[in-house]
Amino acid sequence: MAKTVSKNITLPEDIYKVIKGYSKKTSISFSQAISKSSYQYIKQAGDFDLLNYLNNQEYVDKEEQEEIEN
């Protein structure tokens, strides 16, 4: 199991209420809701950045193109 780290965060009350409501509905802890959603957001942003980079490339050699397609 991965080591955990405890951190304090400050949130606007309206955002806190949304996250707390979601965590209750899904039966997960507030911390799990924060960590899972943050991780997903960052991962998707990274995937988007890579896709954006690839879409703006003018030339890709054959080997690189095969790697992208796979």
ABEGO torsion letter per residue (X at the ends): XBBBBBBBBBBBAAAAAAAAAAAAAAGBBAAAAAAAAAAAAAAAAAAAAAAAAAAABABBBAAAAAAAAX
